[in-house]
Amino acid sequence: MFPSSGPELDARARRLLRTLIAQYLVDGEPVGSRTLSRSSGLDVSPATIRNIMADLEEAGLLVSPHTSAGRVPTPRGLRLFVDSLIELQPLHPDERVRLQRELSPAPATTRDLLGSVSTLLSAMTHFAGVVSVPRQADFPLRHIDFVPLPDARVLVILVFSDNQVQNRIVQLAKPLDGRELEQAANYINEHFVGLRVDDIRAHLLRELREASSELKRLLASAVDLAAASFAPQVKDEDVLVSGQTNLMTYAELADLGRLRELFEAFQQKNELLQLMEVCARAPGVRLFIGEESGFAALDGCSVVTASYGAQGRMLGAVGVIGPTRMAYDRVIPVVQATADLLSDALNRAATAL
């Protein structure tokens, strides 16, 4: 699931590190040698444990807070823990049933479904739930209509397979009458329904270059309309975020300056969208701890994501954003299962067309 990383550790050091981090993730407090000697199960002296902890600190895996004799893991230590020491817990049957129940109803549109997913992830993890919304052009076309407007303009109504409707206004060099618009719509609905916008545009451009094509005859005065109806749009991807206020309850994120920067990132969405696009291109689970995300606003957070798709195409990613002190063994399976069940729901919807 994750690439291995970090220094080579002997069995005792690995066991102590695993025990320390597991304890820290539960209570958030620095862990001392006395606690480790009781909970690690190792038959070694407290002095030996202190020496091993000093070695782990020198390796950059632990750090000693100024006010405590105990130690806490660094982001590098957490990365090693997740990559090679963690024992993922299977998703609890009740949680799977909850996910299936919430994702089974057929919402009005895919965007409605994705909104439900972000809310559900937030509720199940008590973090911020995030879901990237794919381009509308990634969904097959179900129907097209043209409506004449004043001043040689045409309203293009595109209905997609996920029930989403997109309206575009096209400015033509000269007006087209209702009969010409109806012919154009009938031709496209007959020949191109079920294809995605990018594929339709490629087909149209190819046919328009063929002088004898039926499209050329039918749309002799509407070439501009056909081209403009499926022209590339300004990027319409989005990210849905739910449960941002959950993050205010975690002491490690309670600094007002940090919260302001984090909430501004949720509001602006640009950096978050870039990160989710990266995650959507890679199958399976992705995890960023602290500064690994590359965005300063997320330095104190961990981001766990998994990609989703339908009909063999990756469409986006779902995930959660929370403090670096999270129960990775539970959160990772929740995110993965949510992505899998979302993909199943989208595939069912596509099959039902």
C-alpha positions in Angstrom: 0.0 0.0 0.0 2.8 2.4 0.9 6.5 2.4 -0.1 8.9 1.5 2.6 11.1 4.2 3.9 13.3 5.2 6.8 16.4 3.8 8.5 16.9 0.1 9.1 16.0 -0.8 12.7 16.6 -3.9 14.7 13.7 -5.9 16.1 13.9 -4.2 19.6 14.0 -0.7 18.2 11.1 -1.4 15.9 9.0 -2.8 18.7 9.7 0.1 21.0 8.9 2.6 18.2 5.7 0.8 17.4 4.7 0.8 21.0 5.6 4.4 21.6 3.7 5.7 18.5 0.6 3.5 19.3 0.5 4.9 22.8 1.0 8.5 21.5 -1.8 8.1 18.9 -4.2 7.1 21.7 -3.6 9.9 24.3 -1.4 12.5 22.6 1.0 12.7 25.4 4.8 12.2 25.4 5.8 8.6 26.2 8.5 7.9 28.7 10.9 5.0 29.2 9.0 3.8 32.3 5.7 3.5 30.3 7.5 1.7 27.5 9.2 -0.8 29.9 5.7 -1.8 31.1 3.9 -1.9 27.7 6.5 -3.0 25.2 6.8 -6.6 26.5 10.6 -6.4 26.1 12.7 -8.0 28.9 15.3 -5.2 29.0 16.4 -2.7 31.6 15.0 0.9 31.6 18.5 2.1 30.8 18.5 0.0 27.7 15.2 1.4 26.7 16.5 5.0 27.2 19.5 4.2 25.1 17.3 2.9 22.3 15.0 5.9 22.5 18.0 8.2 22.3 19.1 6.3 19.1 15.6 6.7 17.6 15.7 10.4 18.5 19.1 10.8 16.8 17.7 9.1 13.7 15.0 11.8 13.5 12.2 9.4 14.4 11.4 10.8 17.9 11.7 14.2 19.5 11.7 15.3 23.2 9.3 18.2 24.0 10.9 20.8 26.2 8.5 20.3 29.0 8.6 16.5 29.3 11.1 13.7 29.7 9.0 11.6 27.3 9.2 11.5 23.6 6.7 11.9 20.7 7.1 10.8 17.1 8.2 13.2 14.4 6.5 13.2 10.9 9.4 11.0 9.8 8.7 8.6 12.6 5.0 8.5 11.7 5.9 7.8 8.1 8.0 4.8 9.1 5.2 3.6 11.4 2.6 3.7 8.6 4.9 2.3 5.9 6.2 -0.7 7.8 5.0 -1.0 11.4 1.3 -0.4 11.3 -1.3 -3.3 11.5 -4.4 -2.2 9.6 -7.6 -3.1 11.2 -10.4 -4.5 9.0 -13.4 -2.3 8.6 -15.9 -3.0 11.3 -19.0 -4.7 9.8 -21.3 -2.0 11.2 -19.2 0.7 9.5 -19.4 -1.2 6.2 -23.1 -1.6 6.5 -23.4 2.1 7.3 -21.4 3.0 4.2 -23.4 0.7 2.0 -26.7 2.1 3.3 -25.7 5.7 2.8 -24.3 5.1 -0.7 -27.2 2.9 -1.9 -29.9 5.5 -2.5 -29.7 7.0 -6.0 -29.3 10.8 -5.5 -30.4 13.3 -8.2 -26.8 13.8 -9.5 -23.3 12.5 -9.0 -22.4 15.8 -7.3 -25.2 15.1 -4.7 -23.7 11.6 -4.1 -20.2 13.1 -3.7 -21.5 15.6 -1.2 -23.0 12.8 0.8 -19.6 11.0 0.7 -17.7 14.0 2.1 -20.3 14.3 4.9 -20.1 10.6 5.7 -16.3 10.5 5.8 -16.3 13.5 8.2 -18.9 11.9 10.5 -17.1 8.5 10.6 -13.6 9.9 11.3 -14.4 13.2 13.1 -12.0 14.9 10.6 -12.7 17.0 7.5 -14.1 14.9 4.7 -12.9 15.8 1.2 -14.0 14.6 -2.2 -12.9 15.9 -5.6 -15.6 16.5 -8.2 -14.6 15.4 -11.7 -15.1 17.5 -14.9 -18.6 17.2 -16.2 -17.1 16.3 -19.5 -15.9 13.1 -17.9 -19.4 11.8 -18.0 -21.2 10.5 -21.2 -23.7 12.7 -22.9 -27.3 11.7 -22.5 -29.1 14.4 -24.5 -28.6 17.8 -26.2 -31.0 20.5 -27.0 -30.6 23.9 -28.7 -32.8 26.9 -27.9 -32.7 30.1 -30.0 -31.9 33.3 -28.2 -31.9 36.9 -29.5 -28.9 38.4 -31.3 -27.8 35.2 -33.0 -27.2 33.4 -29.7 -28.1 29.8 -28.9 -28.6 28.2 -25.5 -27.0 24.7 -25.5 -28.5 22.4 -23.0 -26.3 19.3 -22.2 -27.7 16.5 -20.1 -25.1 14.0 -18.9 -25.4 10.4 -17.8 -25.2 11.4 -14.1 -28.4 13.6 -14.5 -26.3 16.8 -14.3 -27.4 19.5 -16.6 -25.0 22.1 -18.1 -26.0 25.2 -20.0 -23.8 27.0 -22.5 -24.6 30.1 -24.5 -23.0 30.2 -27.9 -22.6 33.3 -30.0 -23.0 32.7 -33.7 -22.0 34.8 -36.7 -25.6 34.7 -38.0 -28.9 33.3 -36.5 -30.2 29.8 -37.1 -33.9 29.1 -37.3 -35.7 26.5 -35.2 -35.7 23.9 -38.0 -31.9 24.1 -38.4 -31.4 23.8 -34.6 -33.7 20.8 -34.4 -31.8 19.1 -37.2 -28.5 19.7 -35.5 -29.8 18.3 -32.1 -31.4 15.3 -33.7 -28.2 14.4 -35.5 -26.1 14.7 -32.4 -28.6 12.8 -30.3 -28.7 10.0 -32.8 -25.0 9.6 -33.4 -23.2 10.7 -30.3 -25.2 10.0 -27.2 -23.2 7.8 -24.8 -19.9 9.5 -25.7 -18.0 12.0 -23.6 -17.6 15.6 -24.7 -14.0 15.3 -25.7 -14.8 12.2 -27.9 -17.8 14.0 -29.5 -15.7 17.0 -30.3 -13.0 14.8 -32.0 -15.7 13.0 -34.0 -17.4 16.3 -35.1 -14.1 17.9 -36.2 -13.3 14.8 -38.2 -16.7 14.6 -39.9 -16.7 18.4 -40.6 -13.5 17.9 -42.6 -15.2 15.4 -44.9 -17.1 17.3 -47.6 -19.6 14.5 -48.2 -20.5 13.8 -44.6 -24.1 13.9 -43.6 -23.2 16.3 -40.8 -21.8 18.8 -43.3 -25.0 18.7 -45.3 -27.3 19.0 -42.2 -25.2 21.6 -40.5 -23.9 23.6 -43.5 -24.9 26.8 -41.7 -24.3 25.6 -38.2 -20.6 24.5 -38.1 -19.9 27.2 -35.5 -22.7 25.9 -33.4 -21.4 22.3 -33.5 -17.9 23.4 -32.7 -18.8 25.8 -29.9 -21.2 23.4 -28.2 -18.4 21.0 -27.4 -15.5 23.4 -27.0 -13.2 22.9 -24.1 -14.5 24.7 -21.0 -12.7 26.4 -18.2 -11.7 23.7 -15.7 -14.8 22.9 -13.7 -13.3 20.5 -11.2 -14.2 21.2 -7.6 -13.5 19.9 -4.1 -16.3 19.3 -1.6 -15.3 19.7 2.0 -17.4 18.8 5.1 -16.7 18.9 8.8 -14.0 21.6 8.8 -15.0 22.7 12.3 -14.1 19.2 13.6 -10.5 20.2 13.3 -10.9 22.9 15.9 -11.3 20.3 18.6 -7.8 19.0 18.3 -5.2 20.7 20.5 -2.4 20.3 18.0 -4.4 22.4 15.4 -5.9 24.8 17.9 -3.5 27.7 17.1 -5.6 30.5 15.6 -3.0 31.3 13.0 -2.8 27.7 11.8 -6.6 27.3 11.8 -7.0 30.5 9.8 -4.5 29.3 7.2 -6.1 25.9 7.0 -9.6 27.3 6.7 -8.5 29.7 4.0 -7.1 26.7 2.1 -10.5 25.0 2.3 -12.2 28.3 1.1 -9.8 28.9 -1.8 -9.6 25.2 -2.7 -6.8 25.8 -5.3 -4.0 23.9 -3.4 -6.4 21.3 -2.2 -7.7 20.7 -5.7 -4.1 20.2 -7.0 -3.4 17.7 -4.2 -6.6 15.7 -4.9 -5.8 15.7 -8.7 -2.5 14.1 -7.9 -4.2 11.5 -5.7 -6.9 10.8 -8.3 -4.2 9.8 -10.9 -2.8 7.0 -8.7 -4.8 3.9 -7.8 -5.2 2.9 -4.2 -4.5 4.8 -1.0 -2.3 7.9 -0.7 -1.1 9.3 2.5 0.7 12.7 3.2 2.0 13.4 6.7 2.7 17.0 7.5 4.9 18.8 5.0 4.8 15.8 2.6 1.7 17.4 0.9 3.9 20.3 -0.3 1.3 22.9 0.9 2.2 25.0 4.0 -1.4 25.1 5.2 -1.4 21.3 5.7 2.0 21.1 7.4 0.4 20.1 10.7 -2.1 17.7 9.2 -2.2 14.3 7.6 -4.2 13.7 4.4 -5.5 10.2 3.6 -7.0 9.7 0.2 -8.1 6.9 -2.2 -9.1 7.2 -5.8 -12.5 6.4 -7.2 -13.8 5.8 -10.8 -16.3 4.2 -13.0 -16.2 2.1 -16.2 -12.5 1.8 -16.0 -11.8 5.5 -15.7 -10.4 7.3 -12.7 -12.7 10.2 -11.8 -11.4 11.7 -8.6 -10.4 11.0 -5.0 -12.0 10.8 -1.6 -10.3 11.4 1.7 -10.0 13.0 5.1 -7.8 15.8 6.5 -7.0 15.6 10.2 -4.1 16.0 12.7 -1.0 13.9 12.3 -2.1 12.1 15.5 -4.8 10.0 14.0 -5.7 6.3 14.2 -4.2 5.4 10.8 -5.0 1.7 11.3 -8.7 2.6 11.3 -8.9 5.7 9.1 -7.1 4.1 6.1 -9.6 1.2 5.8 -12.5 3.7 6.1 -11.2 5.8 3.3 -10.4 2.8 1.1 -13.8 1.2 1.6 -15.6 4.5 0.9 -13.7 4.9 -2.4 -14.5 1.3 -3.4 -18.2 1.6 -2.5 -18.5 5.0 -4.3 -17.0 3.4 -7.4 -19.5 0.6 -7.2 -22.4 3.1 -6.9 -21.1 5.0 -10.0 -20.7 1.8 -12.0 -24.3 0.7 -11.0 -25.6 4.1 -12.1 -23.8 3.8 -15.5 -25.0 0.3 -16.1 -28.6 1.4 -15.4 -28.6 3.9 -18.3 
